[in-house]
Amino acid sequence: MSEHFIVSASPHVRENTSIQKVMFGVVIALVPAIVGSVYFYGVRALLLILLSCLAALITEAVIQKSRGVPVTIGDGSALVTGVLLAFNIPPGVPWWMPVVGSVFAIAIGKQVFGGVGYNPLNPALLGRAFLLASWPVQMTTTWLPGRGGTLSGLTLKGVDVVTQATPLAVMRKVTEIIADPNSTTHQIVQAREVLADLGSSESIANLFMGQVGGCIGETSAILLLIGAAYLMFKHYIEWRIPGTYMATVAILTWAFGGPSGLFTGNALFHILAGGLILGAFYMATDMVTSPVSPKGMIIFGVGCGVLTSIIRLIGGYPEGVSYSILLMNVATPLIDRHTRPKKFGEVKKSG
């Protein structure tokens, strides 16, 4: 009895997944955070998200049409960029800022390299970096308190820094006051009181639910985690990058982020505050700009965590997620090159 074998070129393992399925899966995962942003910041948040998405879609269509290539706005990649760009800006910015950011993200961050699959940097984060460099005042001062909460998530009265800044900025400020030898005893006492309040169960609960100030889509940890669970269930992302990213930030901020010496930092605060969860699950895991091998993903996640911690703890900006991911995007080709698995039966050449 003869047996017949079909010989064909690799890959031999196929999966019923497409760019469109993955991208719209990400959009579905972001729906809870979108609804949450409208609840916490009002209809204005929805307007900014819609403007950002519309600008991204139109920009992609116009550029592709002018290049004489098929218009692919139906694949959902531009839509994801628009949502994530809006998620990374304060809710009080002028209406035109998400439009400008999305145009830059698509035109310069994506289409100039040839479109989806060719961009070396995450387009949404590149658009955010452009807005932050061009309009730093609007990008760092137009915060709004979440519904039912305060800008900092704290209720402590009589301390100016609490009413004027987001949680990460408050943490940075009080840590600087405690470490400054020129601070008065009264200032240090107040700063330590604020620091204790930041680590309280009420403050952590506000960060977890989203009743704090921050960028449109980053404040509610629970809503972002619901979406992340969906992405992991669908196998669109895996644990290596977000897991190692957040674990690295937790370890480093616990070890070096406390004002009272080593191993006195509040790791849980640093995980929940700012854009760490949004960045770790939704942007660092971008298939195009992150490593493909398991070892490479771990290196990428650790690198993001180290850079985020450095920027947060000793840099000039209280948040470091966006720049950390962009810097590691640049390193991705090098990581892929040195973590490439060996071919089966490959023999290492001598000499």
NULOKE-631724 format. One record per atom (N, C-alpha, C): residue in one letter; x, y, z. Coordinates in steps of 0.02 Angstrom, whole numbers, padded with zeros to 5 digits, always signed. Example, Ala and Ser with C-alpha at 12.3 -4.5 7.8 and 13.67 -1.06 7.14 Angstrom:
<atoms>
A+00660-00284+00390/A+00615-00225+00390/A+00660-00165+00390/S+00642-00112+00354/S+00684-00053+00357/S+00645+00002+00394/
</atoms>
This chain:
<atoms>
M+00043-00060+00000/M+00000+00000+00000/M+00044+00062+00000/S+00037+00103-00049/S+00080+00162-00055/S+00048+00221-00019/E+00091+00265+00006/E+00067+00325+00040/E+00089+00386+00000/H+00047+00435-00003/H+00061+00495-00041/H+00071+00553+00008/F+00123+00592-00002/F+00137+00649+00040/F+00135+00712-00002/I+00108+00763+00025/I+00106+00828-00009/I+00164+00870+00016/V+00207+00892-00029/V+00264+00933-00011/V+00250+01005-00033/S+00256+01050+00015/S+00243+01120+00000/S+00290+01164+00040/A+00293+01228+00021/A+00337+01275+00056/A+00307+01293+00123/S+00349+01310+00171/S+00326+01332+00237/S+00292+01401+00230/P+00248+01420+00276/P+00233+01385+00339/P+00181+01329+00330/H+00187+01278+00370/H+00142+01221+00366/H+00085+01225+00417/V+00094+01268+00468/V+00042+01278+00518/V+00006+01343+00503/R-00057+01339+00491/R-00096+01399+00475/R-00149+01412+00527/E-00166+01475+00534/E-00216+01494+00584/E-00266+01541+00551/N-00328+01534+00569/N-00382+01573+00539/N-00385+01642+00571/T-00330+01680+00564/T-00326+01747+00593/T-00304+01796+00539/S-00329+01855+00541/S-00311+01907+00493/S-00298+01972+00530/I-00268+02019+00494/I-00256+02085+00523/I-00322+02116+00546/Q-00373+02108+00504/Q-00438+02137+00520/Q-00467+02107+00584/K-00462+02041+00592/K-00488+02009+00653/K-00452+02034+00715/V-00385+02038+00710/V-00346+02059+00768/V-00361+02132+00786/M-00363+02175+00735/M-00373+02246+00748/M-00443+02260+00777/F-00493+02229+00749/F-00560+02241+00776/F-00568+02205+00843/G-00527+02153+00855/G-00525+02124+00922/G-00498+02173+00973/V-00447+02211+00953/V-00420+02262+00997/V-00472+02316+01010/V-00508+02336+00958/V-00560+02387+00967/V-00613+02363+01016/I-00633+02299+01009/I-00682+02271+01057/I-00655+02272+01127/A-00590+02255+01135/A-00559+02255+01201/A-00557+02325+01231/L-00554+02376+01189/L-00549+02445+01213/L-00618+02475+01229/V-00672+02442+01209/V-00739+02469+01220/V-00753+02484+01294/P-00737+02438+01341/P-00749+02455+01412/P-00714+02519+01433/A-00652+02529+01412/A-00616+02590+01430/A-00645+02651+01395/I-00671+02642+01334/I-00703+02698+01300/I-00766+02720+01338/V-00806+02671+01357/V-00867+02686+01396/V-00848+02719+01463/G-00795+02693+01494/G-00772+02722+01557/G-00748+02793+01549/S-00714+02808+01494/S-00690+02876+01484/S-00748+02926+01477/V-00802+02903+01444/V-00860+02947+01438/V-00893+02957+01506/Y-00896+02904+01546/Y-00925+02910+01613/Y-00885+02957+01657/F-00818+02949+01656/F-00775+02989+01700/F-00765+03061+01677/Y-00761+03071+01610/Y-00743+03138+01585/Y-00797+03170+01542/G-00853+03135+01532/G-00908+03165+01496/G-00905+03153+01421/V-00954+03182+01386/V-00960+03173+01313/V-00899+03202+01277/R-00865+03249+01308/R-00805+03278+01277/R-00753+03223+01261/A-00746+03175+01305/A-00699+03121+01292/A-00718+03082+01230/L-00782+03067+01222/L-00805+03031+01162/L-00793+03072+01099/L-00804+03137+01103/L-00793+03181+01045/L-00719+03178+01024/L-00674+03183+01073/L-00603+03181+01056/L-00583+03114+01026/I-00611+03059+01051/I-00597+02993+01024/I-00622+02988+00952/L-00683+03012+00940/L-00712+03009+00872/L-00672+03051+00823/L-00652+03111+00844/L-00612+03154+00800/L-00545+03122+00784/S-00514+03091+00834/S-00450+03058+00823/S-00457+03000+00774/C-00509+02960+00782/C-00520+02903+00737/C-00536+02926+00666/L-00578+02976+00661/L-00597+03002+00595/L-00536+03030+00559/A-00494+03067+00594/A-00433+03095+00564/A-00386+03040+00541/A-00380+02987+00582/A-00336+02931+00563/A-00361+02896+00501/L-00425+02883+00497/L-00454+02848+00440/L-00448+02890+00376/I-00464+02954+00380/I-00461+02998+00321/I-00389+03004+00298/T-00343+03014+00344/T-00272+03021+00325/T-00247+02959+00290/E-00263+02901+00317/E-00240+02839+00285/E-00270+02831+00215/A-00334+02846+00208/A-00367+02839+00143/A-00339+02887+00091/V-00328+02949+00112/V-00302+03000+00065/V-00231+02982+00042/I-00189+02962+00089/I-00120+02945+00071/I-00117+02883+00026/Q-00155+02833+00043/Q-00155+02772+00002/Q-00183+02786-00068/K-00234+02828-00071/K-00263+02846-00136/K-00212+02884-00178/S-00175+02930-00146/S-00125+02969-00183/S-00066+02927-00204/R-00051+02873-00167/R+00003+02828-00185/R-00017+02777-00239/G-00081+02774-00253/G-00105+02726-00303/G-00106+02655-00278/V-00113+02646-00213/V-00116+02579-00184/V-00186+02568-00156/P-00206+02506-00145/P-00273+02493-00118/P-00284+02528-00051/V-00343+02555-00041/V-00361+02587+00022/V-00382+02532+00071/T-00347+02529+00128/T-00357+02474+00175/T-00384+02497+00243/I-00423+02550+00243/I-00448+02573+00308/I-00496+02523+00340/G-00520+02476+00299/G-00565+02425+00326/G-00531+02373+00369/D-00463+02373+00369/D-00429+02322+00409/D-00427+02340+00483/G-00447+02400+00501/G-00452+02419+00571/G-00389+02447+00602/S-00332+02444+00567/S-00270+02467+00598/S-00270+02542+00610/A-00296+02581+00564/A-00300+02653+00573/A-00349+02671+00629/L-00402+02632+00634/L-00451+02643+00687/L-00420+02632+00756/V-00380+02579+00763/V-00345+02566+00826/V-00297+02622+00843/T-00261+02646+00792/T-00215+02702+00804/T-00252+02763+00828/G-00310+02777+00799/G-00349+02835+00820/G-00373+02830+00891/V-00397+02771+00911/V-00420+02761+00979/V-00363+02768+01029/L-00307+02734+01014/L-00251+02735+01061/L-00219+02804+01066/L-00218+02842+01011/L-00193+02910+01013/L-00236+02953+01060/A-00302+02946+01052/A-00347+02984+01096/A-00340+02962+01168/F-00329+02898+01180/F-00321+02873+01248/F-00259+02902+01282/N-00212+02927+01243/N-00149+02951+01270/N-00144+03027+01276/I-00201+03061+01274/I-00201+03134+01282/I-00248+03153+01338/P-00236+03210+01371/P-00281+03232+01425/P-00350+03249+01398/P-00401+03241+01438/P-00470+03254+01415/P-00487+03328+01405/G-00443+03372+01428/G-00458+03443+01422/G-00422+03478+01364/V-00389+03440+01320/V-00353+03472+01265/V-00401+03502+01214/P-00379+03551+01174/P-00421+03578+01121/P-00441+03522+01071/W-00498+03530+01039/W-00525+03477+00995/W-00479+03460+00937/W-00437+03509+00915/W-00396+03497+00856/W-00333+03456+00871/M-00316+03448+00934/M-00254+03413+00950/M-00256+03338+00933/P-00310+03301+00949/P-00312+03232+00927/P-00313+03225+00851/V-00340+03275+00816/V-00340+03273+00743/V-00269+03279+00717/V-00232+03329+00742/V-00163+03338+00721/V-00120+03277+00739/G-00131+03251+00800/G-00093+03193+00822/G-00105+03132+00779/S-00168+03120+00760/S-00183+03062+00719/S-00157+03069+00648/V-00160+03130+00621/V-00132+03141+00554/V-00057+03127+00554/F-00023+03151+00605/F+00050+03138+00611/F+00063+03063+00621/A+00024+03032+00664/A+00034+02961+00679/A+00028+02918+00616/I-00023+02931+00576/I-00034+02891+00516/I+00014+02910+00460/A+00022+02975+00448/A+00063+02997+00391/A+00137+02984+00403/I+00162+03005+00461/I+00234+03000+00475/I+00252+02935+00511/G+00207+02913+00553/G+00223+02853+00592/G+00208+02788+00557/K+00168+02791+00503/K+00148+02729+00471/K+00155+02730+00395/Q+00120+02774+00361/Q+00118+02772+00288/Q+00185+02791+00256/V+00224+02833+00288/V+00288+02851+00257/V+00334+02790+00252/F+00322+02739+00292/F+00363+02678+00290/F+00332+02624+00245/G+00272+02637+00219/G+00241+02589+00175/G+00176+02560+00199/G+00153+02581+00258/G+00089+02556+00282/G+00095+02505+00337/V+00040+02472+00352/V+00038+02424+00406/V+00088+02367+00395/G+00123+02350+00447/G+00173+02297+00443/G+00243+02321+00430/Y+00251+02385+00411/Y+00317+02411+00395/Y+00341+02465+00443/N+00296+02490+00485/N+00315+02544+00530/N+00359+02519+00586/P+00417+02551+00599/P+00462+02528+00652/P+00441+02551+00722/L+00399+02603+00726/L+00377+02630+00790/L+00302+02627+00796/N+00277+02623+00857/N+00205+02623+00867/N+00177+02691+00846/P+00133+02693+00796/P+00109+02757+00770/P+00073+02801+00822/A+00031+02770+00864/A-00006+02809+00913/A+00041+02842+00963/L+00092+02806+00986/L+00140+02834+01033/L+00183+02887+01000/L+00199+02877+00936/L+00237+02928+00900/L+00196+02992+00894/G+00131+02985+00880/G+00087+03043+00877/G+00084+03079+00944/R+00081+03041+00998/R+00079+03071+01065/R+00144+03108+01079/A+00200+03077+01061/A+00265+03110+01072/A+00270+03175+01033/F+00242+03175+00972/F+00241+03236+00932/F+00200+03291+00965/L+00142+03273+00991/L+00099+03322+01025/L+00132+03349+01088/L+00164+03304+01125/L+00197+03325+01187/L+00255+03372+01174/A+00292+03360+01119/A+00349+03403+01102/A+00325+03470+01073/S+00269+03469+01039/S+00245+03530+01005/S+00202+03574+01049/W+00160+03543+01091/W+00115+03581+01134/W+00120+03554+01205/P+00177+03563+01238/P+00187+03533+01305/P+00140+03560+01358/V+00121+03624+01353/V+00076+03653+01404/V+00008+03618+01402/Q-00021+03614+01342/Q-00087+03582+01337/Q-00084+03508+01355/M-00028+03475+01341/M-00022+03404+01353/M-00006+03387+01426/T+00012+03437+01466/T+00031+03424+01535/T-00010+03463+01586/T-00057+03503+01563/T-00096+03543+01612/T-00171+03537+01603/T-00195+03509+01549/T-00267+03509+01536/T-00301+03446+01564/W-00283+03428+01626/W-00313+03370+01658/W-00382+03387+01685/L-00423+03337+01691/L-00489+03344+01723/L-00498+03290+01775/P-00530+03305+01831/P-00542+03252+01881/P-00594+03202+01856/G-00586+03139+01874/G-00636+03089+01856/G-00700+03099+01896/R-00756+03081+01866/R-00820+03088+01900/R-00819+03052+01968/G-00839+03087+02019/G-00841+03058+02086/G-00774+03057+02122/G-00723+03088+02092/G-00657+03089+02123/G-00624+03156+02115/T-00559+03158+02129/T-00520+03219+02121/T-00465+03207+02070/L-00430+03260+02052/L-00377+03255+02002/L-00323+03206+02024/S-00304+03210+02086/S-00250+03167+02112/S-00276+03102+02141/G-00342+03096+02149/G-00370+03037+02181/G-00369+03041+02256/L-00346+03098+02283/L-00340+03107+02356/L-00393+03156+02380/T-00408+03151+02443/T-00457+03197+02474/T-00425+03240+02527/L-00359+03235+02534/L-00324+03274+02585/L-00328+03349+02568/K-00345+03389+02617/K-00354+03461+02605/K-00293+03500+02629/G-00286+03561+02603/G-00235+03606+02627/G-00166+03596+02597/V-00160+03552+02549/V-00095+03542+02517/V-00103+03556+02443/D-00070+03608+02419/D-00080+03632+02351/D-00066+03579+02299/V-00013+03539+02308/V+00006+03491+02258/V-00048+03439+02245/V-00090+03426+02295/V-00142+03376+02288/V-00196+03399+02239/T-00211+03463+02238/T-00266+03488+02198/T-00244+03508+02127/Q-00180+03505+02113/Q-00155+03532+02050/Q-00123+03479+02005/A-00119+03417+02025/A-00081+03369+01986/A-00113+03300+01987/T-00093+03259+01938/T-00114+03190+01934/T-00076+03148+01985/P-00097+03086+01998/P-00064+03045+02049/P+00012+03038+02041/L+00036+03024+01981/L+00108+03017+01971/L+00145+03082+01984/A+00115+03138+01962/A+00147+03202+01974/A+00149+03218+02049/V+00097+03200+02085/V+00096+03210+02157/V+00151+03169+02190/M+00157+03105+02170/M+00209+03062+02197/M+00278+03091+02184/R+00290+03116+02124/R+00355+03146+02107/R+00368+03207+02152/K+00317+03250+02159/K+00326+03312+02196/K+00341+03300+02270/V+00302+03256+02302/V+00312+03246+02374/V+00378+03209+02387/T+00398+03166+02342/T+00463+03132+02350/T+00520+03183+02346/E+00514+03231+02300/E+00565+03283+02294/E+00567+03327+02357/I+00508+03342+02384/I+00506+03384+02445/I+00540+03349+02503/I+00526+03284+02511/I+00556+03246+02566/I+00632+03241+02558/A+00656+03234+02496/A+00727+03226+02484/A+00765+03292+02483/D+00730+03348+02478/D+00762+03414+02473/D+00785+03437+02542/P+00850+03448+02553/P+00874+03471+02618/P+00850+03541+02636/N+00827+03579+02587/N+00803+03647+02600/N+00729+03649+02620/S+00695+03592+02618/S+00624+03590+02637/S+00616+03602+02712/T+00564+03639+02729/T+00550+03652+02800/T+00519+03590+02832/T+00520+03590+02898/T+00490+03534+02934/T+00416+03528+02918/H+00382+03585+02913/H+00311+03585+02897/H+00299+03554+02828/Q+00341+03572+02778/Q+00333+03545+02710/Q+00344+03470+02709/I+00394+03447+02746/I+00408+03375+02748/I+00351+03337+02781/V+00325+03365+02835/V+00269+03332+02869/V+00209+03326+02822/Q+00194+03382+02787/Q+00139+03381+02739/Q+00151+03330+02684/A+00213+03329+02658/A+00230+03283+02603/A+00223+03211+02625/R+00244+03195+02685/R+00237+03126+02710/R+00164+03107+02720/E+00124+03157+02739/E+00052+03145+02747/E+00020+03129+02680/V+00040+03167+02628/V+00015+03153+02561/V+00039+03085+02537/L+00102+03070+02550/L+00130+03006+02529/L+00093+02947+02560/A+00076+02954+02624/A+00037+02901+02658/A-00032+02895+02627/D-00061+02952+02608/D-00128+02950+02577/D-00126+02918+02508/L-00070+02928+02472/L-00063+02897+02406/L-00064+02820+02410/G-00037+02794+02464/G-00035+02722+02473/G-00093+02693+02510/S-00142+02735+02527/S-00200+02712+02565/S-00246+02669+02521/S-00288+02631+02553/S-00335+02588+02516/S-00383+02629+02474/E-00402+02688+02499/E-00447+02731+02461/E-00414+02755+02396/S-00351+02776+02401/S-00315+02799+02342/S-00305+02743+02291/I-00286+02684+02315/I-00277+02628+02270/I-00343+02609+02236/A-00397+02612+02274/A-00463+02596+02246/A-00482+02647+02192/N-00466+02710+02203/N-00480+02761+02152/N-00440+02749+02088/L-00378+02729+02096/L-00337+02713+02038/L-00364+02652+02001/F-00385+02603+02039/F-00411+02542+02010/F-00475+02554+01970/M-00519+02595+01997/M-00583+02608+01965/M-00579+02663+01912/G-00536+02713+01923/G-00528+02766+01874/G-00550+02835+01896/Q-00562+02844+01960/Q-00586+02909+01986/Q-00527+02956+02001/V-00485+02966+01950/V-00426+03009+01956/V-00418+03047+01890/G-00372+03095+01891/G-00356+03130+01830/G-00303+03092+01791/G-00301+03104+01726/G-00252+03071+01684/G-00272+03075+01611/C-00238+03038+01569/C-00258+03036+01499/C-00325+03001+01491/I-00357+03012+01435/I-00426+02990+01425/I-00437+02916+01439/G-00393+02874+01415/G-00406+02803+01420/G-00363+02764+01468/E-00323+02798+01509/E-00275+02762+01551/E-00295+02754+01623/T-00347+02788+01645/T-00357+02795+01717/T-00390+02735+01751/S-00433+02699+01717/S-00469+02644+01748/S-00434+02577+01736/A-00399+02553+01787/A-00362+02491+01780/A-00409+02432+01768/I-00465+02430+01802/I-00510+02373+01797/I-00538+02367+01726/L-00556+02422+01695/L-00584+02420+01628/L-00532+02400+01576/L-00470+02423+01585/L-00416+02403+01540/L-00399+02329+01549/L-00402+02305+01610/L-00387+02234+01623/L-00441+02188+01595/I-00503+02211+01595/I-00557+02172+01565/I-00543+02163+01490/G-00524+02217+01457/G-00507+02212+01386/G-00446+02170+01374/A-00396+02176+01418/A-00335+02136+01411/A-00349+02062+01418/A-00394+02045+01464/A-00414+01974+01473/A-00446+01947+01409/Y-00486+01988+01376/Y-00516+01968+01313/Y-00463+01955+01259/L-00414+01999+01255/L-00361+01991+01205/L-00320+01928+01218/M-00307+01913+01281/M-00270+01853+01298/M-00312+01790+01286/F-00376+01794+01300/F-00422+01738+01287/F-00424+01722+01212/K-00423+01773+01170/K-00424+01764+01098/K-00355+01748+01069/H-00304+01749+01112/H-00235+01735+01092/H-00207+01788+01044/Y-00233+01850+01049/Y-00206+01904+01010/Y-00143+01933+01042/I-00137+01926+01107/I-00076+01944+01142/I-00060+01888+01191/E+00000+01887+01218/E+00018+01839+01270/E+00050+01875+01329/W+00066+01838+01380/W+00085+01867+01444/W+00156+01895+01446/R+00200+01874+01403/R+00272+01888+01412/R+00288+01962+01414/I+00265+02000+01366/I+00282+02072+01365/I+00247+02109+01422/P+00181+02107+01428/P+00149+02144+01484/P+00170+02119+01552/G+00179+02052+01559/G+00197+02024+01623/G+00266+02046+01646/T+00316+02040+01602/T+00384+02060+01621/T+00389+02136+01627/Y+00351+02172+01587/Y+00352+02246+01591/Y+00328+02268+01659/M+00269+02246+01680/M+00242+02269+01744/M+00281+02241+01803/A+00305+02180+01798/A+00345+02151+01852/A+00410+02190+01862/T+00441+02211+01808/T+00503+02249+01812/T+00491+02317+01845/V+00437+02350+01824/V+00420+02415+01855/V+00405+02405+01929/A+00368+02352+01946/A+00351+02340+02016/A+00414+02329+02059/I+00460+02289+02035/I+00521+02274+02073/I+00564+02336+02081/L+00575+02373+02026/L+00620+02431+02028/L+00590+02489+02069/T+00525+02501+02062/T+00495+02556+02101/T+00490+02538+02175/W+00481+02473+02190/W+00481+02452+02260/W+00551+02458+02290/A+00602+02440+02250/A+00670+02441+02276/A+00698+02512+02280/F+00684+02554+02231/F+00717+02619+02227/F+00669+02679+02229/G+00604+02667+02233/G+00557+02722+02228/G+00531+02750+02293/G+00556+02726+02349/G+00532+02751+02413/G+00575+02807+02440/P+00547+02855+02476/P+00584+02911+02504/P+00623+02893+02567/S+00611+02833+02593/S+00643+02814+02657/S+00698+02761+02647/G+00725+02757+02587/G+00779+02709+02575/G+00757+02651+02531/L+00800+02601+02525/L+00787+02545+02482/L+00727+02505+02506/F+00691+02478+02457/F+00634+02433+02469/F+00579+02464+02511/T+00567+02529+02498/T+00512+02563+02533/T+00462+02594+02483/G+00471+02580+02419/G+00427+02609+02368/G+00360+02573+02365/N+00311+02607+02335/N+00244+02579+02329/N+00235+02551+02259/A+00249+02487+02251/A+00246+02455+02185/A+00176+02454+02156/L+00126+02440+02198/L+00057+02437+02173/L+00034+02504+02147/F+00054+02558+02180/F+00036+02625+02156/F+00065+02636+02086/H+00127+02617+02076/H+00159+02629+02011/H+00130+02586+01956/I+00104+02528+01973/I+00072+02486+01923/I+00005+02516+01901/L-00033+02540+01949/L-00101+02565+01934/L-00101+02637+01909/A-00053+02677+01929/A-00053+02748+01910/A-00024+02758+01840/G-00047+02811+01807/G-00021+02827+01742/G-00043+02778+01688/G-00002+02772+01636/G-00021+02732+01578/G+00012+02665+01574/L+00035+02637+01630/L+00072+02574+01627/L+00029+02516+01601/I-00031+02508+01627/I-00073+02452+01605/I-00094+02461+01532/L-00112+02522+01514/L-00130+02536+01444/L-00070+02522+01398/G-00011+02545+01417/G+00047+02534+01375/G+00069+02461+01373/A+00067+02427+01430/A+00092+02359+01433/A+00050+02311+01392/F-00017+02318+01395/F-00060+02270+01362/F-00080+02290+01291/Y-00084+02355+01277/Y-00113+02376+01213/Y-00063+02406+01164/M-00005+02429+01188/M+00043+02461+01143/M+00110+02426+01140/A+00135+02403+01196/A+00198+02366+01195/A+00191+02300+01159/T+00129+02273+01156/T+00116+02209+01124/T+00102+02214+01049/D+00107+02273+01021/D+00096+02283+00949/D+00139+02233+00910/M+00107+02193+00868/M+00142+02139+00833/M+00196+02164+00786/V+00186+02223+00758/V+00234+02248+00709/V+00297+02275+00742/T+00290+02306+00799/T+00347+02342+00829/T+00376+02308+00890/S+00356+02246+00904/S+00384+02209+00961/S+00416+02144+00936/P+00461+02115+00974/P+00496+02054+00952/P+00448+01995+00941/V+00471+01946+00902/V+00428+01890+00885/V+00444+01827+00925/S+00504+01821+00952/S+00522+01761+00989/S+00505+01768+01063/P+00491+01713+01098/P+00476+01717+01169/P+00531+01750+01210/K+00594+01733+01195/K+00649+01764+01231/K+00653+01838+01216/G+00642+01856+01153/G+00643+01926+01134/G+00589+01966+01167/M+00529+01936+01175/M+00475+01971+01209/M+00492+01986+01281/I+00524+01939+01314/I+00544+01950+01384/I+00595+02006+01389/I+00644+02005+01344/I+00695+02058+01344/I+00661+02126+01331/F+00615+02127+01284/F+00579+02189+01268/F+00540+02214+01328/G+00503+02169+01362/G+00463+02189+01420/G+00507+02215+01477/V+00562+02181+01490/V+00608+02203+01543/V+00637+02272+01525/G+00656+02280+01462/G+00684+02344+01440/G+00634+02401+01448/C+00572+02389+01430/C+00519+02440+01440/C+00512+02457+01514/G+00514+02405+01556/G+00507+02416+01628/G+00564+02456+01658/V+00625+02441+01636/V+00684+02476+01662/V+00680+02550+01641/L+00666+02562+01578/L+00663+02632+01553/L+00607+02671+01586/T+00548+02640+01594/T+00492+02673+01626/T+00510+02692+01698/S+00542+02646+01734/S+00560+02659+01803/S+00612+02715+01808/I+00661+02715+01764/I+00712+02768+01764/I+00680+02836+01753/I+00636+02840+01702/I+00605+02904+01687/I+00561+02927+01744/R+00522+02881+01773/R+00477+02900+01828/R+00515+02921+01890/L+00569+02886+01905/L+00603+02898+01970/L+00655+02953+01968/I+00692+02958+01913/I+00746+03008+01911/I+00744+03053+01850/G+00698+03041+01804/G+00693+03083+01745/G+00657+03148+01760/G+00650+03189+01708/G+00618+03253+01717/G+00543+03252+01705/Y+00514+03194+01694/Y+00444+03187+01678/Y+00414+03132+01721/P+00357+03143+01752/P+00331+03092+01799/P+00308+03027+01766/E+00296+03027+01701/E+00275+02967+01666/E+00326+02948+01613/G+00337+02884+01604/G+00388+02863+01556/G+00367+02807+01509/V+00303+02788+01510/V+00280+02731+01471/V+00289+02742+01396/S+00265+02798+01371/S+00267+02810+01298/S+00338+02808+01271/Y+00382+02846+01302/Y+00451+02849+01277/Y+00487+02783+01285/S+00471+02746+01338/S+00503+02681+01349/S+00486+02633+01293/I+00422+02630+01275/I+00401+02584+01222/I+00431+02605+01155/L+00432+02670+01141/L+00461+02694+01078/L+00536+02677+01074/L+00571+02686+01128/L+00643+02670+01128/L+00654+02595+01118/M+00612+02554+01149/M+00619+02482+01139/M+00596+02460+01069/N+00549+02498+01039/N+00532+02485+00969/N+00592+02490+00925/V+00634+02540+00938/V+00695+02550+00899/V+00742+02490+00907/A+00742+02461+00966/A+00787+02404+00981/A+00760+02337+00957/T+00697+02335+00935/T+00665+02272+00916/T+00703+02233+00862/P+00724+02265+00807/P+00762+02226+00757/P+00825+02193+00785/L+00859+02229+00828/L+00920+02201+00859/L+00902+02143+00905/I+00848+02150+00943/I+00826+02096+00987/I+00807+02035+00946/D+00770+02045+00892/D+00750+01989+00849/D+00811+01954+00819/R+00860+01994+00801/R+00920+01964+00770/R+00957+01918+00818/H+00961+01937+00881/H+01001+01898+00929/H+00960+01847+00968/T+00895+01846+00957/T+00854+01795+00992/T+00819+01750+00941/R+00841+01752+00880/R+00811+01710+00828/R+00824+01637+00843/P+00772+01596+00845/P+00782+01524+00860/P+00820+01490+00804/K+00858+01440+00822/K+00896+01402+00771/K+00850+01360+00729/K+00867+01353+00665/K+00829+01310+00621/K+00841+01237+00640/F+00790+01196+00632/F+00797+01126+00648/F+00849+01094+00603/G+00899+01062+00633/G+00952+01030+00595/G+01006+01077+00571/E+01005+01140+00596/E+01055+01189+00575/E+01123+01171+00605/V+01175+01174+00565/V+01243+01160+00587/V+01282+01225+00588/K+01312+01239+00646/K+01350+01301+00652/K+01415+01295+00613/K+01428+01345+00571/K+01489+01344+00531/K+01549+01360+00573/S+01602+01325+00562/S+01664+01338+00600/S+01707+01386+00562/G+01753+01417+00599/G+01799+01464+00567/G+01768+01529+00564/
</atoms>
